[in-house]
């Protein structure tokens, strides 16, 4: 089992890119690796996990399980340490109540961050967090 989790994010969305930068800054164990949803790697992962038709969400692949929408975000937060990991308590709330709120944010995400003209360009110290091997995500 790989010791990394993978986050697929919208590389053209400022809010999503800012979220990735936040996660990197708070992921002290370097658990997460990242790939933009526009990449070939993301497309392969989405296909392998039957997520081709899932849009408007970050996707988390962890321990061979794909999480989307509020499940993905709350499970990501759960790995970031205090105070962010307290968010995992919201997993106790049924998805039918959590996901509409997530979808509202997702639909309005462009309003929450300024439009950017360029993609994330990883610096040398985090470049490996954007390099995903097949073994990191293969369905077993």
N, C-alpha and C positions, 0 to 999 in steps of 0.2 A: 504494500500500500504506500503510495507516495506521501511524503511528509510536507507537501504543500497543498494549499487549496487554491483554486483558480477563480478569478473574478473576470467575467466578461462584461464590459461596459461600453456605452456609446461613445466612441472616440471623437465624435463631432459635437458633443454636447458639453458646454462649459460646466454646467452643474455636475455632470458625471465625472468630468476630468478633475474638477475641484474635489469631488468625493474621493477619487483615487488618491489624490495628493494627501488628503486628510488621513485616509487609511494607512498609507505608507508612513506618514509621520507618527502614527500611533500604534503601528504593528511592530512592537519591539522584538518579537520572535521571528520576524520576517516569514510568517506563515503563508501570506498571500502572494500569488503571482497574478499578473494582469495581462489581458489581451483585449484590444478594442473589438467590438462586435463586427466591424468592417473587415477584419483580418481573415485570411484563409484558415488560420488555426481556430478562430472562433467558429467559423462555419463548420469545420470538421467536428468540433466538440458538440455544437448544437445539433448536428445531424446524428451523431452517435447517441445522444441522450434524447432524441426525438423532441427537440425544442425548436425546430425550424419555424414554426408558426407563432412562437412566443415573442412578443415585441414590447417595447416600452418598459423594460425592466433590466436591472442588473441581474446577472446570473452567477450563482456561486456553485462550484463543483467542489465538494468536500467529502472525503472518504467514499468516493464512488457514487455519491448521491447529488443530484442536481436540485438546487433550490432557486426559486424565483420570487419576485415581488417582495412582500414584507418578510417572508421567511428568509430570503437571502440577506436582506439588510439587517435584520435582527440577529441572524447567526454570525454575520460579519462583526457587528458591534460586540457580540458576546466574546469574541476573541481579542478584543482591543485592550482589555484591562479597565480598571476603574478610571472614571465613573461610567465609561461607555458600556461596559459589560452588563450593567444593571438593566439595559434595554432588553436583555433576554427574557425578562419577566413578562414582557408584552407577548411572548410566544404562548402564554397561557390564555390570551384572548383569541377567540375563534377567528380563523382567516376571513370568514364572511364579514367580520367587522373591521379587521385590520386592512385587508386589501383595498377596499374602497378609498380609504385615506391615502394609502400608498399610490393608488392610481390617480388620485387628485393631484398629488405632488408631481407624479410622473408626467401628467398631461401639461402641467404648468412649469416644468423644470427650466425651460428657456427664460422664463420671467425671473427666476431666482438667481441667475448668474448672467453677468455681462457676456455678450456674444464675443467669441474669440476668433481670431483669424488663423491660428495655427494649432496643431495637435500637440499633445504632450511629447516632449523630447526628453527621454530619460537621461539623467546625468550618469556618468560612469559608475558612481557608487550604488545606483539602483537599477542599472541596465539589466542585470541578471533577473530581476523581478518581472521583466517583460519578455523573457526568453523561456518558452514553454516547450518541453519535450513531449513526445507522444506518451512516454511512460508516466508523465504527470497526470494524464487525464483518461487514459484508455479504459473503456468499460470492461469490467471483468466478469 
